[in-house]
């Protein structure tokens, strides 16, 4: 078979079929990529913000790019992109916080090309170049990185020692920060913060530790980052970076409250 281009880009071509097997099968001719898999892709913000476009995408095909952009919601800074299929992550792109090369990962059998269209990567062109089992084995979900993290059931209370703001339920997600501040009532000086679940303390931040500075403590399996926003620590931000239960929808019932003392 011989191809003779009739224009510069090859979109017009003269084809000569000199020989072919005598099996009688039909011969199909089309542009390169016409036989690539059509892919079922669904884009969602996962509660972290608004992607565009969102929902099911049409016309996505293996080895051809498609573009998605993302606007992060307040409190959920953009941390990258991820793809999953069948509940398992198959590819991810994460920017380097120090300005280095992004971190790219793919599951075995997957080959995804990530091409940022802006400095932050919130505008991204993605090309699924290869995938196992072809394109007919399940929906591919595209989300901002972090959407897979568990939602946390957090209640902020003053515990009778003063007033927290906000008070009551807080929209929180593992590994993303949330903030609380505290105004102590008369006679109850502020001593620090604690988290509790099921009546048991799981983490604490004390303003005055044994060495004169703040002291933190976490129960086994818990990792909490505390970030004081003022000198006294009454204005506190931080996040639950790890807990014994990480599944989506787990009811942590963690109370974040002002601690009265020892």
Secondary structure, DSSP 8 states (H G I E B T S, - for coil): -EEEESSTTSSSEEEE-----SS--------TTTTS-B--EEE--TTSEEEES-EEESS-BTTSEEEEEEEE-TT-----EEEEETTEEEEEEE--TTSS--EEEE-TT-EEEEEESSSSSSEEEEEEEE-TTTTSS--EEEEETTTTS-EEEEEEE-TTSEEEES-EEEEEETTS-EEEEEEE-TT----EEEEEETTEEEEEEESS-TTSS-EEEE-TT-EEEEEESSSSSSEEEEEEEE-S--STT----EEEEE----
